[in-house]
Amino acid sequence: MKGNVTGRKPGAPATNLLVKLLEQSPKQGDQLHNYKSVTADGRCLKSATIIIKDSAGTPIAALCINLDTTQYFNAIQALLPFIHDLESGIYPSKETFTESAVDTVRTLFGQAVETIGTQPAAMSIEEKTRFIEIMKNNGVFQFKGAVEEVAGLMDVTKCTVYNYLKKVS
C-alpha cells in the first residue's frame, strides 16, 4: 500500500465501500470501477477497487487505485463561465447553424422543450400553450411549413397547433 493519494497506511480499516463490496461480492462481482470517492481532506478522487481472493475464494486483499481529480475539477470550474451560462444553469444557445429552415424549426423546438422541461407528449394543456407561445415568440412560425413540422414533432394535428396559436395571440 503506497497511500500517496489517500494518505492511508498498511493496517488501516476497510472503507465503507469495501465493506459493502465484500458483502455484495458473490452477487455483484469482485470489482468496482470508475466511481467517485472523497479523501478525509475533501479532495475528489476517481477510484477503482478489485477484491483479491485466495484459491478457496476467500477475500484476502483489495487493490484500490485512486486518481486525484481535484485539479481537473478546479480547471473545469475555471472554464465553465466560458461555455456555460452560470446564471440560468443552461448552456447558451444564442445561435445554431443549420442547413435548412426545417432544421432551424427543429432547433427552436428543442430549445422550447428544454425551457418547459417536459416532452410535448407529457405536457399539460397549460404547458403546451406556453410551449407554443415560446416558439411563436422565437419566430418559429415565420418559416414556411413550420406549423406542419411542429405538429409532426408534437404528434398532434395542424389544427391543434393553430388552436394553441389562437390562444397565445
C-alpha positions as CSV (number, residue, x, y, z in Angstrom):
1,M,0.0,0.0,0.0
2,K,1.5,3.2,-1.1
3,G,-1.2,5.6,0.1
4,N,0.2,8.7,-1.5
5,V,-3.2,9.8,-2.8
6,T,-5.4,8.9,0.2
7,G,-2.8,9.0,3.0
8,R,-3.8,5.6,4.2
9,K,-1.3,3.3,5.8
10,P,-0.9,-0.5,6.0
11,G,-3.4,-1.9,8.5
12,A,-5.9,0.9,8.0
13,P,-9.5,-0.3,8.4
14,A,-11.6,-1.2,5.4
15,T,-13.6,1.7,3.9
16,N,-17.4,1.7,4.0
17,L,-17.4,0.9,0.2
18,L,-15.1,-2.0,0.6
19,V,-17.2,-3.5,3.4
20,K,-20.3,-3.1,1.1
21,L,-18.5,-4.6,-1.9
22,L,-17.3,-7.6,0.2
23,E,-20.9,-8.1,1.4
24,Q,-22.3,-8.0,-2.2
25,S,-19.3,-9.7,-3.8
26,P,-20.9,-13.1,-4.6
27,K,-23.8,-11.4,-6.3
28,Q,-22.3,-8.2,-7.8
29,G,-18.8,-9.3,-8.6
30,D,-15.4,-8.5,-7.1
31,Q,-14.7,-5.3,-8.8
32,L,-16.0,-1.7,-8.8
33,H,-14.6,0.8,-11.4
34,N,-14.9,4.4,-12.2
35,Y,-16.6,5.7,-9.0
36,K,-16.2,8.9,-7.2
37,S,-14.7,9.0,-3.7
38,V,-13.6,11.8,-1.4
39,T,-10.5,11.9,0.9
40,A,-10.6,13.0,4.5
41,D,-9.4,16.4,3.5
42,G,-12.1,16.8,0.8
43,R,-10.2,16.1,-2.4
44,C,-12.2,14.3,-5.1
45,L,-10.9,11.0,-6.5
46,K,-11.8,8.7,-9.4
47,S,-11.4,5.2,-8.0
48,A,-11.4,1.5,-8.8
49,T,-11.4,-1.4,-6.3
50,I,-10.7,-5.0,-7.0
51,I,-11.1,-7.7,-4.3
52,I,-8.3,-10.3,-4.4
53,K,-9.2,-13.8,-3.3
54,D,-7.3,-16.9,-2.4
55,S,-7.8,-20.3,-4.2
56,A,-10.7,-21.1,-1.8
57,G,-12.5,-17.9,-2.8
58,T,-11.9,-16.1,0.5
59,P,-11.1,-12.4,0.2
60,I,-7.5,-11.7,1.3
61,A,-6.8,-8.3,0.0
62,A,-8.1,-5.3,-2.0
63,L,-6.3,-3.5,-4.8
64,C,-7.5,0.1,-4.8
65,I,-6.4,2.6,-7.4
66,N,-7.2,6.3,-6.8
67,L,-6.7,9.3,-9.1
68,D,-6.9,12.7,-7.5
69,T,-9.2,14.7,-9.8
70,T,-9.1,17.9,-7.7
71,Q,-7.0,19.8,-10.3
72,Y,-9.3,18.7,-13.1
73,F,-12.3,19.8,-11.1
74,N,-10.7,23.2,-10.5
75,A,-9.9,23.6,-14.2
76,I,-13.5,22.8,-15.1
77,Q,-14.8,25.4,-12.7
78,A,-12.4,28.0,-14.2
79,L,-13.6,27.2,-17.7
80,L,-17.4,26.9,-17.0
81,P,-18.1,30.6,-17.4
82,F,-16.8,30.4,-20.9
83,I,-19.0,27.6,-22.0
84,H,-22.0,27.6,-19.6
85,D,-24.4,30.3,-18.6
86,L,-24.0,30.1,-14.8
87,E,-27.0,32.4,-14.1
88,S,-29.6,30.4,-15.9
89,G,-27.9,27.0,-15.5
90,I,-28.2,26.1,-19.1
91,Y,-25.8,26.1,-22.0
92,P,-26.1,29.2,-24.1
93,S,-27.9,28.7,-27.4
94,K,-27.8,32.1,-29.0
95,E,-27.2,30.8,-32.4
96,T,-27.2,27.4,-34.1
97,F,-26.0,27.0,-37.7
98,T,-28.4,24.7,-39.6
99,E,-28.6,23.6,-43.2
100,S,-32.4,24.2,-43.7
101,A,-35.4,26.0,-42.4
102,V,-36.7,22.7,-41.1
103,D,-33.5,22.2,-39.1
104,T,-33.9,25.7,-37.6
105,V,-37.5,24.9,-36.6
106,R,-36.4,21.7,-35.0
107,T,-33.6,23.5,-33.1
108,L,-36.1,26.1,-31.8
109,F,-38.5,23.3,-31.0
110,G,-35.8,21.5,-28.9
111,Q,-35.0,24.8,-27.1
112,A,-38.6,25.3,-26.2
113,V,-38.8,21.7,-24.9
114,E,-35.8,22.5,-22.7
115,T,-37.4,25.6,-21.4
116,I,-40.6,23.8,-20.5
117,G,-38.6,20.8,-19.1
118,T,-41.1,18.2,-20.4
119,Q,-41.5,16.4,-23.7
120,P,-44.7,17.5,-25.5
121,A,-46.4,14.2,-25.1
122,A,-46.2,14.6,-21.3
123,M,-47.1,18.3,-21.2
124,S,-50.3,19.6,-19.7
125,I,-52.6,21.9,-21.7
126,E,-51.1,24.9,-20.0
127,E,-47.6,23.7,-20.7
128,K,-48.4,23.1,-24.4
129,T,-49.9,26.6,-24.6
130,R,-46.8,28.1,-23.0
131,F,-44.7,25.9,-25.3
132,I,-46.4,27.2,-28.5
133,E,-46.1,30.8,-27.1
134,I,-42.4,30.4,-26.6
135,M,-42.0,29.1,-30.1
136,K,-44.1,31.9,-31.5
137,N,-42.1,34.5,-29.6
138,N,-38.9,32.9,-31.0
139,G,-40.2,33.3,-34.6
140,V,-40.7,29.6,-35.4
141,F,-44.0,30.2,-37.2
142,Q,-42.5,32.7,-39.6
143,F,-41.0,29.7,-41.5
144,K,-43.0,28.2,-44.3
145,G,-44.2,24.7,-43.2
146,A,-43.4,25.4,-39.5
147,V,-46.9,24.5,-38.3
148,E,-46.8,21.2,-40.1
149,E,-43.3,20.5,-38.8
150,V,-44.2,21.4,-35.2
151,A,-47.4,19.3,-35.4
152,G,-45.4,16.3,-36.5
153,L,-42.8,16.8,-33.7
154,M,-45.6,17.2,-31.2
155,D,-47.5,14.3,-32.7
156,V,-50.7,16.4,-33.0
157,T,-52.7,17.8,-35.9
158,K,-52.0,21.1,-37.6
159,C,-55.4,22.2,-36.3
160,T,-54.3,21.6,-32.8
161,V,-51.2,23.8,-33.3
162,Y,-53.4,26.5,-34.9
163,N,-55.7,26.3,-31.8
164,Y,-52.8,26.9,-29.5
165,L,-51.6,29.8,-31.6
166,K,-55.1,31.4,-31.4
167,K,-54.8,31.1,-27.6
168,V,-51.5,32.9,-27.4
169,S,-52.3,35.6,-30.0
